[in-house]
Amino acid sequence: MIYGYARVSTAGQSKDGNSLEDQSKALQAYGCQEIITEAFTGKSMERPQFSMLFQKLQEGDTLVVTKLDRFARTAIDGVSAVRELFNRGVRVHILNMGLVENTLTGNLILTVMLAFAEYERGMIVERTQTGKAVARQDPNFREGRPKKYTKCQLQHAMELLDSGKSYKQVESMTGISKSTLIRARRA
């Protein structure tokens, strides 16, 4: 049996051919008979769908992923998982690398490529943290998602409530939900 595995870190991830749809198309084109997909962070090997698939794989099966970073993010986890699959007689095919062979050379290439994937992920985290540190230097910086409504919009909604309008009426007039109005009133 040929199993395909596609993963995104976030449900909205779609750049560089990493969307679930793009990965699934590539896996179908390869000839995967069953494709398992999930949106789950790659920081850990503890991913529900991957764990289920990992246990399901049997001797003679092939596991196919589009890119190495979809499979594992740390060299230790990746090498450990691939070795276990090799010991169980399962073949591993990384579409952008080729079939990973259970040889000294195959293990060397896999280990080096996994080390690069781990390094790349570390660099992404480091750049993100540096960007946040720089952004925090700006006195107008606010951590988190931007406010949906301006102070002026909320003030107008509060004035409507104070003039005797109900929450439901103000919600239909302004588009601001009742729960947001209640929070704004408490503030």
Backbone torsions as a table, in degrees:
resi	resn	phi	psi	omega
1	MET	NA	140.1	178.1
2	ILE	-109.2	114.3	-179.8
3	TYR	-104.3	138.3	174.4
4	GLY	-109.2	146.2	177.5
5	TYR	-129.7	124.3	178.3
6	ALA	-124.0	136.3	-178.3
7	ARG	-142.9	142.2	168.1
8	VAL	-123.6	150.8	179.3
9	SER	-73.4	-36.1	177.8
10	THR	-130.6	154.7	-177.6
11	ALA	-61.0	-27.8	-177.3
12	GLY	-92.2	1.4	-176.0
13	GLN	-67.6	127.0	-179.0
14	SER	-152.2	13.9	-178.7
15	LYS	-89.8	156.6	176.2
16	ASP	56.3	36.8	177.3
17	GLY	71.2	19.1	-177.3
18	ASN	-94.1	-1.4	-179.8
19	SER	-64.6	155.7	178.4
20	LEU	-58.9	-37.5	-179.6
21	GLU	-64.4	-46.4	179.2
22	ASP	-63.1	-44.3	179.3
23	GLN	-63.2	-43.7	-179.1
24	SER	-62.4	-40.2	178.0
25	LYS	-61.5	-44.3	179.6
26	ALA	-63.8	-39.6	-179.9
27	LEU	-69.1	-38.5	176.4
28	GLN	-64.2	-42.7	179.8
29	ALA	-61.9	-32.4	178.1
30	TYR	-70.0	-29.1	-180.0
31	GLY	111.9	20.3	178.6
32	CYS	-62.7	134.5	-178.4
33	GLN	-86.3	-25.6	176.5
34	GLU	-143.1	132.7	-178.6
35	ILE	-119.9	125.3	178.2
36	ILE	-103.9	129.8	179.7
37	THR	-124.8	151.8	172.2
38	GLU	-161.0	152.3	173.3
39	ALA	-107.0	103.0	-174.6
40	PHE	-157.4	142.5	-178.4
41	THR	-60.3	145.4	-178.9
42	GLY	-90.8	6.0	-178.1
43	LYS	-63.6	-27.7	-173.6
44	SER	-126.2	153.3	173.7
45	MET	-83.0	-5.3	179.8
46	GLU	-83.7	73.5	178.7
47	ARG	-114.9	126.5	-171.4
48	PRO	-54.8	-51.7	-177.3
49	GLN	-68.3	-39.3	178.8
50	PHE	-64.2	-43.1	179.4
51	SER	-60.2	-42.2	178.8
52	MET	-62.2	-46.2	179.6
53	LEU	-64.2	-42.4	-178.7
54	PHE	-57.4	-42.2	179.7
55	GLN	-71.7	-28.8	-177.0
56	LYS	-74.7	-28.4	-175.5
57	LEU	-62.3	134.6	-178.2
58	GLN	-127.0	170.3	179.3
59	GLU	-54.1	132.6	-179.9
60	GLY	93.6	-16.2	178.4
61	ASP	-74.4	162.1	174.7
62	THR	-127.1	132.9	174.1
63	LEU	-103.0	125.9	-178.4
64	VAL	-120.5	130.7	171.6
65	VAL	-130.1	154.1	-176.1
66	THR	-73.4	-42.2	-177.6
67	LYS	-138.2	152.5	-177.3
68	LEU	-60.1	-37.6	-177.7
69	ASP	-71.1	-11.1	173.9
70	ARG	-78.8	-20.5	-176.2
71	PHE	-91.3	-52.6	-176.5
72	ALA	-151.8	151.5	179.9
73	ARG	-108.1	-19.8	178.2
74	THR	-113.8	145.4	-179.3
75	ALA	-60.6	-41.5	-177.3
76	ILE	-62.9	-48.8	179.9
77	ASP	-62.8	-44.3	-178.0
78	GLY	-63.9	-48.0	-179.9
79	VAL	-63.1	-42.8	179.8
80	SER	-60.8	-45.8	-179.1
81	ALA	-65.1	-45.3	-179.1
82	VAL	-64.8	-41.6	178.1
83	ARG	-61.5	-41.7	177.9
84	GLU	-62.2	-42.2	178.3
85	LEU	-63.8	-42.9	177.0
86	PHE	-58.8	-43.9	179.7
87	ASN	-62.1	-28.1	179.2
88	ARG	-90.1	0.6	178.3
89	GLY	81.7	22.4	-179.8
90	VAL	-99.2	133.8	176.2
91	ARG	-86.8	149.3	179.4
92	VAL	-123.5	126.5	-179.5
93	HIS	-125.5	118.9	175.3
94	ILE	-102.6	115.0	-170.0
95	LEU	-58.5	-37.1	-179.0
96	ASN	-86.2	2.7	177.7
97	MET	-120.9	-39.1	-175.5
98	GLY	114.8	-175.0	179.8
99	LEU	-69.4	128.9	177.5
100	VAL	-86.5	119.7	-176.2
101	GLU	-95.7	149.2	179.3
102	ASN	-86.2	64.3	178.1
103	THR	-130.7	170.8	176.5
104	LEU	-59.1	-45.0	179.9
105	THR	-65.6	-43.8	178.4
106	GLY	-59.7	-43.7	178.3
107	ASN	-65.9	-37.8	177.8
108	LEU	-63.1	-49.3	-179.1
109	ILE	-60.9	-45.3	178.9
110	LEU	-59.5	-47.1	-178.6
111	THR	-62.0	-43.8	179.2
112	VAL	-63.9	-45.6	-179.1
113	MET	-65.5	-39.1	176.2
114	LEU	-65.4	-37.1	176.8
115	ALA	-62.7	-40.5	176.9
116	PHE	-65.6	-39.7	178.4
117	ALA	-62.7	-42.0	178.5
118	GLU	-65.7	-41.8	178.5
119	TYR	-62.0	-45.3	-179.6
120	GLU	-60.5	-43.6	179.1
121	ARG	-63.7	-41.2	177.8
122	GLY	-61.7	-39.5	178.5
123	MET	-65.9	-38.4	177.8
124	ILE	-62.2	-45.9	179.3
125	VAL	-62.7	-43.8	-179.7
126	GLU	-62.8	-43.7	178.8
127	ARG	-65.0	-38.7	178.4
128	THR	-62.8	-46.2	179.7
129	GLN	-64.0	-39.6	178.1
130	THR	-64.4	-43.1	178.1
131	GLY	-60.8	-41.7	178.1
132	LYS	-65.0	-41.1	179.8
133	ALA	-62.9	-41.3	177.8
134	VAL	-65.5	-43.6	-179.2
135	ALA	-62.4	-35.2	-179.5
136	ARG	-66.3	-17.6	177.8
137	GLN	-69.8	-24.8	179.3
138	ASP	-74.3	124.7	-178.5
139	PRO	-62.9	-21.2	179.8
140	ASN	-91.5	3.0	-177.7
141	PHE	-68.9	135.9	173.7
142	ARG	-128.3	126.1	177.7
143	GLU	-69.7	144.9	174.0
144	GLY	95.5	-171.6	-177.0
145	ARG	-70.8	142.5	178.3
146	PRO	-66.2	153.4	178.0
147	LYS	-63.8	141.6	-179.2
148	LYS	-77.8	-33.1	-177.4
149	TYR	-120.6	144.7	178.8
150	THR	-77.7	165.2	176.5
151	LYS	-59.6	-38.4	-179.8
152	CYS	-62.6	-43.5	179.2
153	GLN	-64.2	-43.1	179.6
154	LEU	-67.9	-37.9	178.9
155	GLN	-63.5	-42.6	177.1
156	HIS	-60.1	-43.9	179.4
157	ALA	-63.1	-40.3	179.0
158	MET	-64.9	-38.7	177.3
159	GLU	-62.9	-40.7	177.2
160	LEU	-62.8	-42.2	177.9
161	LEU	-64.1	-42.2	-179.7
162	ASP	-66.0	-24.9	-179.7
163	SER	-82.5	3.1	175.5
164	GLY	106.1	-1.2	178.1
165	LYS	-72.6	148.3	178.0
166	SER	-80.1	164.4	177.0
167	TYR	-57.7	-42.2	-178.5
168	LYS	-62.4	-42.2	179.2
169	GLN	-65.0	-45.1	-179.5
170	VAL	-65.0	-38.1	178.3
171	GLU	-61.3	-44.9	-179.3
172	SER	-70.5	-28.6	-179.9
173	MET	-78.4	-36.3	-172.2
174	THR	-108.3	-21.4	-175.4
175	GLY	83.1	3.4	179.8
176	ILE	-90.5	126.4	-174.9
177	SER	-65.8	156.7	-179.9
178	LYS	-58.6	-41.5	-178.6
179	SER	-64.8	-37.4	176.9
180	THR	-67.1	-40.2	178.2
181	LEU	-62.2	-41.9	-180.0
182	ILE	-64.7	-44.4	177.9
183	ARG	-61.8	-41.3	-179.9
184	ALA	-65.9	-36.2	-179.9
185	ARG	-68.5	-35.9	-179.9
186	ARG	-70.5	-29.7	-174.8
187	ALA	-69.5	NA	NA
